[in-house]
């Protein structure tokens, strides 16, 4: 899937959440490079929350099968399946 965000406001951005029906692992690709999930948070027992600090920031919320990511103005990202055990 390809996502892009276009706005007349150059400081605009948004966080998107996609609920998937299966637990297939996914990767965020920006400019041909894999963007890793946010850092693991031991207190929350999941990947850390999205801070909206850069385009492509992403995390996977396990059990609920939600992929969450941030887009800023002019950003283009792709979500692809990834090999994971």
MMTF fields as JSON, N, C-alpha, C and O atoms, coordinates in Angstrom:
{
  "mmtfVersion": "1.0.0",
  "mmtfProducer": "UNKNOWN",
  "numBonds": 339,
  "numAtoms": 340,
  "numGroups": 85,
  "numChains": 1,
  "numModels": 1,
  "chainsPerModel": [1],
  "groupsPerChain": [85],
  "chainIdList": ["A"],
  "bondAtomList": [4, 2, 8, 6, 12, 10, 16, 14, 20, 18, 24, 22, 28, 26, 32, 30, 36, 34, 40, 38, 44, 42, 48, 46, 52, 50, 56, 54, 60, 58, 64, 62, 68, 66, 72, 70, 76, 74, 80, 78, 84, 82, 88, 86, 92, 90, 96, 94, 100, 98, 104, 102, 108, 106, 112, 110, 116, 114, 120, 118, 124, 122, 128, 126, 132, 130, 136, 134, 140, 138, 144, 142, 148, 146, 152, 150, 156, 154, 160, 158, 164, 162, 168, 166, 172, 170, 176, 174, 180, 178, 184, 182, 188, 186, 192, 190, 196, 194, 200, 198, 204, 202, 208, 206, 212, 210, 216, 214, 220, 218, 224, 222, 228, 226, 232, 230, 236, 234, 240, 238, 244, 242, 248, 246, 252, 250, 256, 254, 260, 258, 264, 262, 268, 266, 272, 270, 276, 274, 280, 278, 284, 282, 288, 286, 292, 290, 296, 294, 300, 298, 304, 302, 308, 306, 312, 310, 316, 314, 320, 318, 324, 322, 328, 326, 332, 330, 336, 334],
  "bondOrderList": [1, 1, 1, 1, 1, 1, 1, 1, 1, 1, 1, 1, 1, 1, 1, 1, 1, 1, 1, 1, 1, 1, 1, 1, 1, 1, 1, 1, 1, 1, 1, 1, 1, 1, 1, 1, 1, 1, 1, 1, 1, 1, 1, 1, 1, 1, 1, 1, 1, 1, 1, 1, 1, 1, 1, 1, 1, 1, 1, 1, 1, 1, 1, 1, 1, 1, 1, 1, 1, 1, 1, 1, 1, 1, 1, 1, 1, 1, 1, 1, 1, 1, 1, 1],
  "groupList": [{"groupName": "UNK", "atomNameList": ["N", "CA", "C", "O"], "elementList": ["N", "C", "C", "O"], "formalChargeList": [0, 0, 0, 0], "bondAtomList": [1, 0, 2, 1, 3, 2], "bondOrderList": [1, 1, 2], "singleLetterCode": "X", "chemCompType": "L-PEPTIDE LINKING"}],
  "groupTypeList": [0, 0, 0, 0, 0, 0, 0, 0, 0, 0, 0, 0, 0, 0, 0, 0, 0, 0, 0, 0, 0, 0, 0, 0, 0, 0, 0, 0, 0, 0, 0, 0, 0, 0, 0, 0, 0, 0, 0, 0, 0, 0, 0, 0, 0, 0, 0, 0, 0, 0, 0, 0, 0, 0, 0, 0, 0, 0, 0, 0, 0, 0, 0, 0, 0, 0, 0, 0, 0, 0, 0, 0, 0, 0, 0, 0, 0, 0, 0, 0, 0, 0, 0, 0, 0],
  "groupIdList": [1, 2, 3, 4, 5, 6, 7, 8, 9, 10, 11, 12, 13, 14, 15, 16, 17, 18, 19, 20, 21, 22, 23, 24, 25, 26, 27, 28, 29, 30, 31, 32, 33, 34, 35, 36, 37, 38, 39, 40, 41, 42, 43, 44, 45, 46, 47, 48, 49, 50, 51, 52, 53, 54, 55, 56, 57, 58, 59, 60, 61, 62, 63, 64, 65, 66, 67, 68, 69, 70, 71, 72, 73, 74, 75, 76, 77, 78, 79, 80, 81, 82, 83, 84, 85],
  "secStructList": [7, 3, 3, 3, 7, 7, 7, 1, 1, 6, 6, 7, 3, 3, 3, 3, 3, 3, 3, 7, 1, 1, 7, 7, 7, 3, 3, 3, 3, 3, 6, 6, 3, 3, 3, 7, 5, 7, 7, 3, 3, 6, 6, 6, 6, 3, 3, 7, 7, 7, 7, 7, 7, 1, 6, 6, 7, 3, 3, 3, 3, 6, 6, 6, 6, 3, 3, 3, 3, 3, 3, 3, 6, 6, 7, 3, 3, 3, 3, 3, 3, 7, 7, 7, 7],
  "xCoordList": [0.833, 0.0, 0.882, 1.934, 0.462, 1.187, 0.333, -0.867, 0.979, 0.306, 1.094, 2.323, 0.387, 1.011, 0.103, -1.115, 0.704, -0.06, 0.331, 1.495, -0.647, -0.429, -1.296, -2.491, -0.684, -1.412, -0.829, 0.35, -1.625, -1.118, -0.363, 0.424, -0.602, 0.097, 1.33, 1.21, 2.511, 3.762, 4.094, 4.965, 3.441, 3.696, 2.633, 2.655, 1.701, 0.623, 1.152, 2.156, 0.456, 0.784, -0.373, -1.305, -0.32, -1.38, -0.862, 0.047, -1.461, -1.166, -2.315, -3.482, -1.984, -2.998, -2.896, -1.812, -4.031, -4.092, -4.865, -5.99, -4.242, -4.897, -5.053, -4.07, -6.297, -6.579, -6.614, -7.391, -5.767, -5.686, -6.385, -6.381, -6.99, -7.691, -6.752, -7.194, -5.45, -4.511, -3.25, -3.038, -2.427, -1.205, 0.019, 1.139, -0.162, 0.967, 1.809, 1.278, 3.12, 4.016, 4.184, 4.198, 4.312, 4.433, 5.607, 6.013, 6.148, 7.259, 6.844, 6.019, 7.428, 7.242, 8.475, 9.602, 8.259, 9.341, 9.196, 8.126, 10.303, 10.328, 11.631, 12.706, 11.538, 12.713, 13.538, 14.767, 12.849, 13.515, 14.165, 14.821, 13.996, 14.625, 13.573, 12.525, 13.878, 13.006, 13.082, 14.172, 11.931, 11.867, 11.462, 10.366, 12.339, 12.081, 10.918, 10.598, 10.301, 9.269, 9.879, 11.099, 9.027, 9.508, 10.18, 10.008, 10.932, 11.663, 10.688, 9.642, 11.056, 10.235, 10.146, 11.146, 8.945, 8.723, 8.388, 7.305, 9.31, 9.112, 7.923, 7.222, 7.694, 6.573, 5.237, 4.332, 5.115, 3.869, 3.766, 2.68, 4.907, 4.976, 4.552, 3.881, 4.958, 4.708, 5.651, 6.392, 5.617, 6.411, 5.898, 4.7, 6.82, 6.468, 5.488, 5.355, 4.799, 3.801, 4.434, 5.624, 3.623, 4.04, 4.144, 3.19, 5.306, 5.544, 5.403, 5.52, 5.154, 5.031, 6.301, 6.232, 7.459, 8.722, 9.315, 10.177, 8.884, 9.375, 8.394, 7.678, 8.386, 7.509, 7.962, 9.148, 7.022, 7.324, 7.486, 7.624, 7.472, 7.547, 6.385, 5.25, 6.653, 5.604, 5.781, 6.856, 4.703, 4.722, 3.604, 2.639, 3.769, 2.751, 2.212, 2.98, 0.908, 0.264, -0.209, -1.228, 0.564, 0.278, -1.05, -1.625, -1.536, -2.806, -3.98, -4.924, -3.931, -4.992, -4.751, -5.65, -3.541, -3.172, -3.398, -4.024, -2.878, -2.994, -1.61, -0.666, -1.499, -0.273, -0.523, -1.466, 0.312, 0.125, 1.351, 2.482, 1.13, 2.261, 1.919, 0.754, 2.985, 2.849, 3.263, 4.282, 2.453, 2.765, 2.823, 1.962, 3.834, 3.904, 3.686, 3.695, 3.493, 3.195, 4.293, 5.483, 3.867, 4.788, 5.429, 6.219, 5.117, 5.731, 5.024, 3.803, 5.815, 5.283, 5.892, 7.114, 5.055, 5.53, 4.785, 3.71, 5.39, 4.768, 4.726, 5.64, 3.673, 3.57, 3.585, 2.772, 4.531, 4.662, 4.719, 5.124, 4.314, 4.484, 5.971, 6.782, 6.335, 7.735, 7.839, 6.903, 8.981, 9.239, 9.534, 10.469, 8.765, 8.986, 8.401, 7.437, 9.004, 8.527, 7.794, 7.303],
  "yCoordList": [-1.169, 0.0, 1.238, 1.262, 2.236, 3.502, 4.586, 4.69, 5.393, 6.499, 7.774, 7.775, 8.852, 10.163, 11.196, 11.028, 12.256, 13.312, 14.643, 15.042, 15.317, 16.597, 17.645, 17.437, 18.77, 19.837, 21.175, 21.258, 22.209, 23.561, 24.065, 25.006, 23.44, 23.788, 22.903, 21.696, 23.487, 22.715, 22.086, 21.218, 22.485, 21.888, 20.864, 20.341, 20.572, 19.629, 18.196, 17.86, 17.369, 15.96, 15.204, 15.808, 13.881, 13.068, 11.679, 11.161, 11.095, 9.718, 8.849, 9.149, 7.784, 6.863, 5.536, 5.119, 4.88, 3.555, 2.641, 2.942, 1.52, 0.534, -0.754, -1.347, -1.181, -2.455, -3.548, -3.479, -4.551, -5.663, -6.891, -7.084, -7.727, -8.912, -10.058, -11.045, -9.932, -11.005, -10.428, -9.215, -11.297, -10.88, -10.893, -11.032, -10.752, -10.701, -9.465, -8.363, -9.654, -8.547, -7.655, -8.138, -6.338, -5.376, -4.439, -4.206, -3.903, -2.956, -1.63, -1.58, -0.553, 0.78, 1.103, 1.009, 1.483, 1.823, 3.301, 3.751, 4.041, 5.452, 5.69, 5.357, 6.263, 6.521, 5.253, 5.302, 4.116, 2.847, 2.199, 1.166, 2.789, 2.26, 1.837, 2.468, 0.753, 0.233, 1.142, 1.417, 1.61, 2.429, 1.502, 0.943, 1.346, 0.445, 0.949, 2.138, 0.023, 0.392, 1.302, 1.368, 1.998, 2.778, 1.834, 0.617, 2.395, 1.581, 0.854, 1.388, -0.378, -1.174, -0.475, 0.032, -0.451, 0.18, -0.907, -1.491, -1.181, -2.237, -1.952, -2.877, -0.699, -0.346, -0.667, -1.197, -0.347, -0.591, -2.011, -2.458, -2.73, -4.079, -4.079, -4.998, -3.026, -2.903, -1.84, -1.203, -1.658, -0.598, 0.747, 0.92, 1.704, 3.015, 3.772, 3.485, 4.743, 5.509, 6.369, 6.679, 6.735, 7.615, 9.035, 9.55, 9.66, 11.013, 12.08, 13.27, 11.665, 12.568, 13.392, 14.567, 12.776, 13.488, 13.37, 14.173, 12.395, 12.281, 11.461, 10.599, 11.751, 11.023, 9.577, 9.299, 8.67, 7.249, 6.603, 5.383, 7.399, 6.819, 5.834, 6.174, 4.626, 3.609, 2.609, 2.482, 1.908, 0.818, -0.154, 0.173, -1.352, -2.386, -2.678, -2.918, -2.658, -2.971, -4.417, -4.724, -5.299, -6.724, -7.073, -6.252, -8.254, -8.814, -8.084, -8.726, -6.744, -5.971, -5.873, -5.488, -6.222, -6.182, -4.805, -4.681, -3.784, -2.411, -1.905, -1.984, -1.383, -0.757, 0.748, 1.241, 1.467, 2.898, 3.637, 3.205, 4.751, 5.491, 6.966, 7.365, 7.763, 9.214, 9.664, 9.223, 10.556, 11.175, 12.682, 13.268, 13.314, 14.773, 15.22, 14.399, 16.507, 17.06, 16.696, 16.86, 16.2, 15.85, 14.483, 14.095, 13.761, 12.463, 11.358, 11.373, 10.403, 9.228, 7.997, 7.898, 7.061, 5.813, 4.634, 4.784, 3.46, 2.214, 1.25, 1.225, 0.467, -0.602, -1.923, -2.153, -2.786, -4.07, -5.189, -4.956, -6.415, -7.558, -7.798, -7.534, -8.29, -8.623, -10.021, -10.526, -10.632, -11.952, -11.82, -11.118, -12.47, -12.453, -13.726, -14.295, -14.14, -15.342, -14.927, -15.778],
  "zCoordList": [0.0, 0.0, 0.0, 0.64, -0.7, -0.773, -0.119, -0.373, 0.732, 1.394, 1.152, 1.215, 0.876, 0.737, 1.386, 1.433, 1.879, 2.532, 1.901, 1.936, 1.329, 0.681, 1.363, 1.577, 1.701, 2.38, 1.978, 1.632, 2.017, 1.784, 3.002, 2.907, 4.138, 5.376, 5.483, 5.697, 5.337, 5.327, 6.677, 6.737, 7.746, 9.065, 9.449, 10.563, 8.54, 8.833, 8.886, 8.257, 9.647, 9.74, 10.353, 10.885, 10.283, 10.877, 11.201, 10.552, 12.217, 12.592, 12.109, 12.363, 11.419, 10.897, 11.628, 12.036, 11.789, 12.402, 11.464, 11.066, 11.119, 10.261, 11.048, 11.493, 11.217, 11.889, 10.824, 9.871, 10.999, 10.053, 10.632, 11.848, 9.775, 10.263, 10.65, 11.238, 10.321, 10.636, 11.261, 11.254, 11.795, 12.492, 11.583, 12.075, 10.274, 9.349, 9.657, 9.793, 9.765, 10.073, 8.846, 7.713, 9.084, 7.994, 8.226, 9.364, 7.135, 7.193, 6.584, 5.671, 7.103, 6.558, 5.715, 6.2, 4.453, 3.539, 3.152, 2.741, 3.296, 2.894, 2.147, 2.645, 0.963, 0.124, -0.097, -0.143, -0.232, -0.498, 0.71, 0.574, 1.899, 3.112, 4.123, 4.262, 4.826, 5.87, 7.092, 7.593, 7.575, 8.786, 9.933, 9.928, 10.899, 12.029, 12.896, 12.898, 13.627, 14.603, 15.663, 15.807, 16.399, 17.531, 18.526, 18.453, 19.436, 20.414, 21.341, 21.709, 21.712, 22.625, 23.982, 24.49, 24.567, 25.858, 26.875, 26.826, 27.796, 28.8, 29.712, 30.122, 30.029, 30.904, 30.242, 30.887, 28.964, 28.229, 27.684, 27.314, 27.633, 27.059, 25.592, 25.121, 24.884, 23.447, 22.892, 23.641, 21.587, 20.987, 21.483, 21.706, 21.654, 22.193, 21.323, 20.133, 21.915, 21.171, 20.064, 20.103, 19.1, 18.012, 18.573, 19.156, 18.393, 18.916, 17.841, 18.129, 16.608, 15.456, 15.255, 14.893, 15.49, 15.352, 13.948, 13.594, 13.13, 11.76, 10.922, 11.432, 9.639, 8.731, 8.623, 8.443, 8.733, 8.655, 10.019, 10.108, 11.088, 12.432, 12.561, 12.224, 13.041, 13.044, 14.173, 14.758, 14.46, 15.444, 15.115, 14.425, 15.632, 15.49, 16.881, 17.812, 17.02, 18.294, 18.207, 17.587, 18.849, 18.801, 19.447, 20.161, 19.211, 19.678, 19.021, 18.56, 18.975, 18.315, 16.81, 16.062, 16.361, 14.939, 14.309, 13.257, 14.975, 14.481, 14.094, 14.88, 12.874, 12.408, 12.449, 11.831, 13.17, 13.38, 12.844, 13.066, 12.14, 11.586, 11.405, 11.39, 11.269, 11.14, 9.75, 9.218, 9.162, 7.88, 8.055, 8.712, 7.471, 7.437, 6.002, 5.085, 5.805, 4.486, 3.485, 3.757, 2.323, 1.256, 1.381, 0.52, 2.408, 2.669, 1.878, 1.718, 1.39, 0.698, 1.353, 1.467, 1.783, 2.398, 1.782, 1.203, 1.924, 1.474, 2.651, 3.475, 2.724, 3.719, 2.954, 2.059, 3.33, 2.652, 3.686, 4.825, 3.297, 4.214, 4.441, 3.553, 5.604, 5.864, 6.441, 7.06, 6.231, 6.774, 8.256, 8.641, 9.076, 10.525, 11.119, 10.608, 12.19, 12.88, 14.124, 14.865]
}
